[in-house]
Amino acid sequence: MVDVPPFSRAVRTALARALPDVSVERARFLGEGWGATAYLLPVGPADAPHDGASGERGSWVLRLPRAGTPWAVDDLEREARLLPLLEQRPFEALTPRDSRLLHDTDGAVCQLRLIPLAR
């Protein structure tokens, strides 16, 4: 497993305001794509049940745009507009829930999604 690099103070502050029940200290690196790096953010303390802010069970995924990819923010914004439409469709596969854009205290954009546990 890859160690999680420390999030900037601006990102930590924005996460604490948006999702006070998320444990940033237990964030895990998920992977990198062309435009974003993803981290799994467990909800609550290690021994607590995983009840997300939207009332669903699961964990949050934080996607941060990678440096040097000016188009990445546009992609995250586009996904944030499309994911609520997918939530309304009857898919067999679980789809991310409660997608939202988060602006950190420096004005940068990142994306959060709730990944529900299996039904």
DSSP file with accessible surface (Angstrom, degrees, kcal/mol):
  #  RESIDUE AA STRUCTURE BP1 BP2  ACC     N-H-->O    O-->H-N    N-H-->O    O-->H-N    TCO  KAPPA ALPHA  PHI   PSI    X-CA   Y-CA   Z-CA
    1    1 A M              0   0  182      0, 0.0     2,-0.3     0, 0.0    27,-0.0   0.000 360.0 360.0 360.0 139.1    0.0    0.0    0.0
    2    2 A V        -     0   0   84     27,-0.2    27,-0.7     1,-0.1     2,-0.1  -0.625 360.0-114.0 -82.7 135.6    1.2    3.5   -0.9
    3    3 A D        -     0   0  140     -2,-0.3    25,-0.1    25,-0.1    -1,-0.1  -0.451  31.6-114.1 -66.6 144.2    1.5    6.0    2.0
    4    4 A V        -     0   0   45     23,-0.3    -1,-0.1    -2,-0.1     3,-0.1  -0.667  26.8-130.4 -80.3 123.2   -0.9    8.9    1.7
    5    5 A P        -     0   0   64      0, 0.0     2,-0.1     0, 0.0    -1,-0.0  -0.437  39.8 -89.4 -66.9 151.0    1.0   12.1    1.2
    6    6 A P        -     0   0  114      0, 0.0     2,-0.2     0, 0.0     3,-0.1  -0.402  42.4-124.4 -63.8 135.4   -0.2   14.8    3.6
    7    7 A F        -     0   0   16      1,-0.1    -3,-0.0    -3,-0.1    17,-0.0  -0.500  34.4 -96.6 -73.3 151.4   -3.1   16.8    2.2
    8    8 A S     >  -     0   0   59     -2,-0.2     4,-2.6     1,-0.1     5,-0.2  -0.222  30.9-112.5 -63.1 158.0   -2.7   20.5    2.1
    9    9 A R  H  > S+     0   0  205      1,-0.2     4,-2.6     2,-0.2     5,-0.2   0.889 118.9  56.7 -58.6 -37.9   -4.1   22.5    5.0
   10   10 A A  H  > S+     0   0    6      2,-0.2     4,-2.1     1,-0.2    95,-0.8   0.914 109.1  44.6 -62.1 -42.5   -6.6   24.1    2.6
   11   11 A V  H  > S+     0   0   10      2,-0.2     4,-2.7     1,-0.2     5,-0.2   0.934 113.0  50.9 -68.5 -43.8   -7.9   20.6    1.6
   12   12 A R  H  X S+     0   0   90     -4,-2.6     4,-2.4     1,-0.2    -2,-0.2   0.921 111.3  48.5 -59.6 -42.8   -8.0   19.4    5.2
   13   13 A T  H  X S+     0   0   45     -4,-2.6     4,-1.9    -5,-0.2    -1,-0.2   0.933 112.2  48.1 -64.2 -45.2  -10.0   22.5    6.2
   14   14 A A  H  X S+     0   0    6     -4,-2.1     4,-2.4    -5,-0.2     5,-0.2   0.910 112.7  48.9 -63.6 -40.9  -12.5   22.1    3.4
   15   15 A L  H  X S+     0   0    1     -4,-2.7     4,-3.2     1,-0.2     7,-0.2   0.915 108.8  52.7 -64.7 -42.5  -13.0   18.4    4.2
   16   16 A A  H  < S+     0   0   62     -4,-2.4    -1,-0.2    -5,-0.2    -2,-0.2   0.886 113.2  44.8 -62.6 -36.1  -13.5   19.1    7.8
   17   17 A R  H  < S+     0   0  186     -4,-1.9    -1,-0.2    -5,-0.2    -2,-0.2   0.902 120.7  38.3 -72.2 -42.1  -16.2   21.7    7.0
   18   18 A A  H  < S+     0   0   32     -4,-2.4    -2,-0.2     1,-0.2    -3,-0.2   0.869 133.3  18.3 -79.1 -38.4  -17.9   19.5    4.4
   19   19 A L    ><  +     0   0    2     -4,-3.2     3,-2.0    -5,-0.2    -1,-0.2  -0.643  61.1 171.8-137.6  77.4  -17.7   16.1    6.0
   20   20 A P  T 3  S+     0   0  108      0, 0.0    -1,-0.1     0, 0.0    -4,-0.1   0.731  79.3  59.8 -65.0 -17.2  -16.9   16.3    9.7
   21   21 A D  T 3  S+     0   0   52      2,-0.1    23,-4.4    22,-0.0     2,-0.3   0.435  83.3 103.4 -90.6   3.9  -17.5   12.6   10.2
   22   22 A V  B <   -A   43   0A  16     -3,-2.0     2,-1.0    21,-0.3    21,-0.2  -0.667  68.3-137.5 -89.6 138.7  -14.7   11.6    7.7
   23   23 A S    >   +     0   0   17     19,-2.8     3,-0.9    -2,-0.3    -2,-0.1  -0.786  22.6 177.7 -96.0  94.6  -11.4   10.4    9.1
   24   24 A V  G >  S+     0   0   18     -2,-1.0     3,-1.9     1,-0.2    -1,-0.2   0.852  78.1  64.3 -66.0 -32.5   -8.7   12.2    7.0
   25   25 A E  G 3  S+     0   0  149      1,-0.3    -1,-0.2    -3,-0.1    -2,-0.1   0.754 102.8  48.5 -63.4 -25.5   -6.0   10.6    9.0
   26   26 A R  G <  S+     0   0   73     -3,-0.9    -1,-0.3    16,-0.2    -2,-0.2   0.222  81.3 138.9-100.1  16.0   -7.0    7.1    7.8
   27   27 A A    <   -     0   0   10     -3,-1.9     2,-0.4    14,-0.1   -23,-0.3  -0.275  38.1-154.1 -60.2 143.6   -7.2    8.2    4.1
   28   28 A R  E     -B   40   0B 113     12,-2.2    12,-3.0   -25,-0.1     2,-0.2  -0.982  18.6-114.8-124.1 137.5   -5.8    5.6    1.7
   29   29 A F  E     +B   39   0B  52    -27,-0.7    10,-0.3    -2,-0.4   -27,-0.2  -0.473  31.4 178.3 -65.5 128.6   -4.3    6.1   -1.7
   30   30 A L  E     -     0   0B  86      8,-3.1     2,-0.3     1,-0.4     9,-0.2   0.775  48.6 -76.6-100.5 -41.7   -6.5    4.5   -4.4
   31   31 A G  E     -B   38   0B  24      7,-1.4     7,-3.2     2,-0.0     2,-0.4  -0.929  35.5 -96.3 162.6 175.9   -4.8    5.4   -7.6
   32   32 A E  E     -B   37   0B 114     -2,-0.3     5,-0.2     5,-0.2     2,-0.2  -0.966  26.2-175.1-125.8 141.8   -4.0    7.9  -10.2
   33   33 A G        -     0   0   40      3,-3.1    -2,-0.0    -2,-0.4    33,-0.0  -0.462  51.4 -77.7-113.9-166.8   -5.5    8.6  -13.6
   34   34 A W  S    S+     0   0  225     -2,-0.2    38,-0.1     1,-0.2     3,-0.1   0.871 126.7  14.2 -62.6 -36.4   -4.6   11.0  -16.4
   35   35 A G  S    S+     0   0   10      1,-0.2    31,-2.7    37,-0.1     2,-0.3   0.554 122.6  39.1-120.7  -8.9   -6.1   14.0  -14.5
   36   36 A A  E     - C   0  65B   8     29,-0.3    -3,-3.1    74,-0.0     2,-0.4  -0.979  55.6-139.9-146.0 155.7   -6.8   13.1  -10.9
   37   37 A T  E     -BC  32  64B  13     27,-2.7    27,-2.8    -2,-0.3     2,-0.4  -0.948  27.7-148.4-112.5 135.1   -5.4   11.2   -7.9
   38   38 A A  E     -BC  31  63B  18     -7,-3.2    -8,-3.1    -2,-0.4    -7,-1.4  -0.857  14.4-175.7-113.9 142.9   -8.0    9.3   -5.8
   39   39 A Y  E     -BC  29  62B  17     23,-2.4    23,-2.7    -2,-0.4     2,-0.5  -0.987  23.7-129.6-132.6 142.4   -8.1    8.6   -2.1
   40   40 A L  E     -BC  28  61B  27    -12,-3.0   -12,-2.2    -2,-0.4    21,-0.2  -0.799  20.7-161.9 -90.0 128.5  -10.5    6.6    0.0
   41   41 A L  E     - C   0  60B   0     19,-3.6    19,-2.0    -2,-0.5   -17,-0.1  -0.908  10.7-144.8-115.1 102.9  -11.8    8.5    3.1
   42   42 A P        -     0   0   11      0, 0.0   -19,-2.8     0, 0.0     2,-0.5  -0.322  18.4-120.2 -64.3 149.6  -13.3    6.2    5.7
   43   43 A V  B     -A   22   0A   3     15,-0.4   -21,-0.3   -21,-0.2     5,-0.1  -0.799  68.5 -18.0 -93.9 127.8  -16.3    7.6    7.7
   44   44 A G  S    S-     0   0   15    -23,-4.4   -21,-0.2    -2,-0.5     6,-0.1  -0.011 104.0 -28.3  75.1-177.9  -15.8    7.9   11.4
   45   45 A P    >   -     0   0   78      0, 0.0     3,-1.9     0, 0.0    -2,-0.1  -0.221  69.5 -99.6 -68.3 164.3  -13.4    6.3   13.8
   46   46 A A  T 3  S+     0   0   77      1,-0.3    -3,-0.1    -4,-0.1    -2,-0.0   0.815 122.4  43.6 -57.0 -32.7  -11.9    2.9   12.9
   47   47 A D  T 3  S+     0   0  149      2,-0.1    -1,-0.3     0, 0.0    -3,-0.1   0.399  95.4  98.7 -97.6   6.5  -14.3    1.0   15.2
   48   48 A A  S <  S-     0   0   26     -3,-1.9    -5,-0.1    -5,-0.1     2,-0.0  -0.595  82.6-100.2 -93.1 152.7  -17.4    2.9   14.3
   49   49 A P        -     0   0   88      0, 0.0     2,-1.4     0, 0.0    -1,-0.1  -0.376  41.2-110.6 -62.9 150.6  -20.1    1.7   11.8
   50   50 A H        +     0   0   53     -6,-0.1     8,-0.9     9,-0.0     2,-0.6  -0.635  51.0 160.9 -90.3  85.2  -19.7    3.3    8.4
   51   51 A D  B     -F   57   0C  87     -2,-1.4     6,-0.2     6,-0.2     5,-0.1  -0.919  29.3-143.2-106.7 114.0  -22.7    5.6    8.1
   52   52 A G    >   -     0   0    8      4,-3.5     3,-1.9    -2,-0.6     7,-0.1  -0.193  24.8-104.2 -75.1 167.5  -22.1    8.3    5.5
   53   53 A A  T 3  S+     0   0   55      1,-0.3    -1,-0.1     2,-0.1     4,-0.1   0.770 120.3  56.3 -63.1 -24.9  -23.3   11.9    5.7
   54   54 A S  T 3  S-     0   0   49      2,-0.2    -1,-0.3    43,-0.1     3,-0.1   0.398 122.7-102.8 -89.6   4.6  -26.1   11.2    3.2
   55   55 A G  S <  S+     0   0   66     -3,-1.9     2,-0.2     1,-0.4    -2,-0.1   0.363  88.6 113.9  92.5  -6.6  -27.5    8.4    5.4
   56   56 A E  S    S-     0   0   69     -5,-0.1    -4,-3.5     1,-0.0     2,-0.4  -0.602  70.1-113.7 -94.3 159.5  -26.0    5.6    3.2
   57   57 A R  B     +F   51   0C 123     -6,-0.2    60,-2.1    -2,-0.2     2,-0.3  -0.763  69.3  73.8 -91.9 138.3  -23.4    3.2    4.3
   58   58 A G  E    S- D   0 116B   0     -8,-0.9   -15,-0.4    -2,-0.4     2,-0.3  -0.989  71.9 -77.7 158.9-163.3  -20.0    3.5    2.6
   59   59 A S  E     - D   0 115B  22     56,-1.7    56,-3.2    -2,-0.3     2,-0.3  -0.918  36.4-114.5-129.8 158.3  -16.9    5.5    2.3
   60   60 A W  E     -CD  41 114B   0    -19,-2.0   -19,-3.6    -2,-0.3     2,-0.5  -0.679  18.4-148.8 -92.4 147.0  -16.1    8.8    0.5
   61   61 A V  E     -CD  40 113B  15     52,-2.6    52,-1.6    -2,-0.3     2,-0.5  -0.979   8.9-157.1-113.6 127.4  -13.7    9.0   -2.4
   62   62 A L  E     -CD  39 112B   0    -23,-2.7   -23,-2.4    -2,-0.5     2,-0.5  -0.911   5.0-165.1-103.6 127.6  -11.7   12.2   -2.8
   63   63 A R  E     -CD  38 111B  48     48,-2.8    48,-2.3    -2,-0.5   -25,-0.2  -0.972   3.7-168.7-116.3 119.6  -10.4   13.0   -6.3
   64   64 A L  E     -C   37   0B  33    -27,-2.8   -27,-2.7    -2,-0.5    46,-0.1  -0.906  27.3-114.5-107.5 131.1   -7.8   15.8   -6.5
   65   65 A P  E     -C   36   0B  39      0, 0.0   -29,-0.3     0, 0.0     2,-0.2  -0.368  35.1-117.8 -61.0 140.5   -6.8   17.2   -9.9
   66   66 A R    >   -     0   0   94    -31,-2.7     3,-1.2     1,-0.1     6,-0.2  -0.552  31.8 -99.7 -78.9 146.3   -3.2   16.4  -10.7
   67   67 A A  T 3  S+     0   0  104      1,-0.2    -1,-0.1    -2,-0.2   -31,-0.0  -0.329 107.6  28.5 -61.4 142.7   -0.7   19.2  -11.2
   68   68 A G  T 3  S+     0   0   78      1,-0.1    -1,-0.2    -3,-0.1     3,-0.1   0.633  92.3 104.4  81.8  12.0   -0.1   20.1  -14.8
   69   69 A T    X   +     0   0   23     -3,-1.2     3,-1.9     1,-0.1     4,-0.5  -0.712  39.6 174.1-124.0  80.9   -3.5   19.0  -16.0
   70   70 A P  T 3  S+     0   0  113      0, 0.0     4,-0.5     0, 0.0     3,-0.4   0.777  79.3  56.0 -61.5 -22.7   -5.5   22.2  -16.6
   71   71 A W  T 3> S+     0   0  110      1,-0.2     4,-1.9     2,-0.1     5,-0.2   0.613  85.1  84.4 -83.2 -11.1   -8.4   20.2  -18.1
   72   72 A A  H <> S+     0   0    2     -3,-1.9     4,-2.4     1,-0.2    -1,-0.2   0.883  85.9  53.4 -64.0 -38.1   -8.8   18.0  -15.0
   73   73 A V  H  > S+     0   0   43     -4,-0.5     4,-2.7    -3,-0.4    -1,-0.2   0.928 107.4  52.0 -63.9 -41.6  -11.0   20.5  -13.2
   74   74 A D  H  > S+     0   0   87     -4,-0.5     4,-2.4     1,-0.2    -1,-0.2   0.908 109.5  50.6 -59.2 -41.3  -13.4   20.6  -16.2
   75   75 A D  H  X S+     0   0   54     -4,-1.9     4,-2.6     2,-0.2    -1,-0.2   0.924 110.6  47.8 -63.0 -44.1  -13.6   16.8  -16.1
   76   76 A L  H  X S+     0   0    3     -4,-2.4     4,-2.3     1,-0.2    -2,-0.2   0.910 112.3  49.6 -64.7 -39.4  -14.4   16.7  -12.4
   77   77 A E  H  X S+     0   0   55     -4,-2.7     4,-1.4     2,-0.2    -2,-0.2   0.913 111.0  49.6 -65.2 -40.8  -17.0   19.4  -12.9
   78   78 A R  H  X S+     0   0  112     -4,-2.4     4,-1.9    -5,-0.2     3,-0.4   0.938 111.4  48.7 -63.6 -45.5  -18.6   17.5  -15.8
   79   79 A E  H  X S+     0   0   57     -4,-2.6     4,-2.8     1,-0.2    -1,-0.2   0.899 106.7  56.4 -61.4 -40.1  -18.7   14.3  -13.8
   80   80 A A  H  < S+     0   0   15     -4,-2.3    -1,-0.2     1,-0.2    -2,-0.2   0.821 109.8  46.2 -63.7 -30.2  -20.3   16.1  -10.8
   81   81 A R  H  < S+     0   0  158     -4,-1.4     4,-0.4    -3,-0.4    -1,-0.2   0.831 117.1  43.5 -78.2 -32.6  -23.1   17.2  -13.1
   82   82 A L  H >X S+     0   0   91     -4,-1.9     4,-1.6     1,-0.2     3,-0.7   0.830  98.2  69.5 -84.0 -33.8  -23.6   13.8  -14.7
   83   83 A L  H 3X S+     0   0   14     -4,-2.8     4,-2.1     1,-0.2     5,-0.2   0.881  93.8  56.3 -58.9 -39.0  -23.4   11.5  -11.6
   84   84 A P  H 3> S+     0   0   49      0, 0.0     4,-0.8     0, 0.0    -1,-0.2   0.877 106.4  52.5 -60.9 -31.6  -26.8   12.7  -10.1
   85   85 A L  H X4 S+     0   0   97     -3,-0.7     3,-0.5    -4,-0.4     4,-0.3   0.894 108.6  49.5 -68.1 -38.4  -28.4   11.7  -13.4
   86   86 A L  H >< S+     0   0   69     -4,-1.6     3,-1.4     1,-0.2     5,-0.2   0.842 101.4  63.8 -68.6 -32.5  -26.9    8.2  -13.2
   87   87 A E  H 3< S+     0   0   58     -4,-2.1    -1,-0.2     1,-0.3    -2,-0.2   0.821  99.7  54.6 -59.2 -30.5  -28.1    7.9   -9.6
   88   88 A Q  T << S+     0   0  148     -4,-0.8    -1,-0.3    -3,-0.5    -2,-0.2   0.586  93.0  88.8 -80.5 -11.4  -31.7    8.1  -10.9
   89   89 A R  S <  S-     0   0  159     -3,-1.4     2,-1.7    -4,-0.3    -3,-0.0  -0.649  84.2-118.1 -91.7 146.5  -31.2    5.2  -13.3
   90   90 A P        +     0   0  127      0, 0.0     2,-0.3     0, 0.0    -3,-0.1  -0.556  47.7 167.6 -84.6  82.2  -31.8    1.5  -12.4
   91   91 A F        -     0   0   99     -2,-1.7     4,-0.1    -5,-0.2    -5,-0.0  -0.683  40.2-139.5 -93.4 149.5  -28.3    0.1  -12.9
   92   92 A E  S    S+     0   0  191     -2,-0.3     2,-0.1     2,-0.1    -1,-0.1   0.885  88.3  69.6 -69.5 -39.8  -27.2   -3.3  -11.7
   93   93 A A  S    S-     0   0   69      1,-0.1     2,-0.2    -3,-0.0    -2,-0.2  -0.492  96.5-105.1 -79.8 148.9  -23.8   -1.9  -10.6
   94   94 A L        -     0   0   68     -2,-0.1    -1,-0.1    22,-0.1    -2,-0.1  -0.537  36.9-156.3 -69.7 137.3  -23.5    0.4   -7.7
   95   95 A T        -     0   0   20     -2,-0.2    19,-0.0    -4,-0.1    -1,-0.0  -0.867  28.2 -90.8-113.4 152.0  -23.0    4.0   -8.8
   96   96 A P        -     0   0   23      0, 0.0     2,-0.3     0, 0.0    19,-0.2  -0.250  46.3-148.9 -57.7 147.8  -21.3    6.7   -6.7
   97   97 A R  E     +E  114   0B  37     17,-3.4    17,-3.3     1,-0.2   -43,-0.1  -0.855  62.8  13.9-119.0 155.7  -23.8    8.7   -4.6
   98   98 A D  E    S-     0   0B  52     -2,-0.3    -1,-0.2    15,-0.2     2,-0.1   0.858  74.7-171.5  54.5  41.4  -24.0   12.3   -3.4
   99   99 A S  E     +     0   0B  15     -3,-0.2     2,-0.3    14,-0.1    14,-0.2  -0.409  11.2 168.6 -65.2 137.8  -21.2   13.5   -5.7
  100  100 A R  E     -E  112   0B  68     12,-2.4    12,-2.9    -2,-0.1     2,-0.4  -0.995  34.7-122.1-150.4 150.9  -20.2   17.1   -5.0
  101  101 A L  E     -E  111   0B  55     -2,-0.3     2,-0.5    10,-0.2    10,-0.2  -0.735  26.0-158.6 -89.7 144.6  -17.5   19.5   -5.8
  102  102 A L  E     -E  110   0B  19      8,-2.9     8,-2.2    -2,-0.4     2,-0.6  -0.991   5.2-154.8-127.1 127.0  -15.5   20.9   -3.0
  103  103 A H  E     -E  109   0B 109     -2,-0.5     6,-0.2     6,-0.2     5,-0.1  -0.917  18.5-141.9-101.3 121.9  -13.6   24.2   -3.2
  104  104 A D    >   -     0   0   17      4,-2.5     3,-2.3    -2,-0.6   -93,-0.2  -0.179  34.6 -91.6 -76.0 177.3  -10.7   24.3   -0.7
  105  105 A T  T 3  S+     0   0   71    -95,-0.8    -1,-0.1     1,-0.3   -94,-0.1   0.668 128.6  55.6 -68.6 -12.7   -9.8   27.4    1.2
  106  106 A D  T 3  S-     0   0  132      2,-0.1    -1,-0.3     0, 0.0    -2,-0.0   0.387 121.1-107.9 -93.3  -0.6   -7.4   28.3   -1.6
  107  107 A G  S <  S+     0   0   49     -3,-2.3    -2,-0.1     1,-0.3     2,-0.1   0.419  72.4 140.5  91.5  -1.7  -10.2   28.1   -4.2
  108  108 A A        -     0   0   49     -5,-0.1    -4,-2.5     1,-0.1     2,-0.4  -0.396  47.3-125.6 -73.8 155.3   -9.0   24.8   -5.8
  109  109 A V  E     + E   0 103B  14     -6,-0.2     2,-0.3    -2,-0.1    -6,-0.2  -0.811  32.3 164.4-105.1 139.5  -11.6   22.3   -6.8
  110  110 A C  E     - E   0 102B   2     -8,-2.2    -8,-2.9    -2,-0.4     2,-0.4  -0.908  28.1-124.3-139.8 170.1  -11.7   18.6   -5.8
  111  111 A Q  E     -DE  63 101B   0    -48,-2.3   -48,-2.8    -2,-0.3     2,-0.4  -0.954  15.2-164.3-123.3 140.7  -14.5   16.1   -6.1
  112  112 A L  E     +DE  62 100B   0    -12,-2.9   -12,-2.4    -2,-0.4     2,-0.3  -0.942   9.1 178.3-118.4 143.1  -16.2   13.9   -3.4
  113  113 A R  E     -D   61   0B  44    -52,-1.6   -52,-2.6    -2,-0.4     2,-0.5  -0.995  26.1-130.8-141.5 141.0  -18.4   10.9   -4.0
  114  114 A L  E     -DE  60  97B   0    -17,-3.3   -17,-3.4    -2,-0.3   -54,-0.2  -0.793  17.5-157.2 -88.7 126.1  -20.0    8.5   -1.6
  115  115 A I  E     -D   59   0B  64    -56,-3.2   -56,-1.7    -2,-0.5    -2,-0.0  -0.908  17.3-142.4-103.1 107.8  -19.3    4.9   -2.5
  116  116 A P  E     -D   58   0B  15      0, 0.0   -58,-0.3     0, 0.0     3,-0.1  -0.329  16.2-111.1 -69.4 153.6  -22.1    2.8   -1.0
  117  117 A L        -     0   0   75    -60,-2.1   -60,-0.1     1,-0.2   -59,-0.0  -0.359  54.7 -70.6 -71.9 163.8  -21.5   -0.6    0.5
  118  118 A A              0   0   90      1,-0.1    -1,-0.2    -2,-0.1   -61,-0.0  -0.212 360.0 360.0 -56.5 145.1  -22.9   -3.6   -1.4
  119  119 A R              0   0  203     -3,-0.1    -1,-0.1     0, 0.0   -25,-0.0  -0.348 360.0 360.0 -74.5 360.0  -26.7   -3.9   -1.1
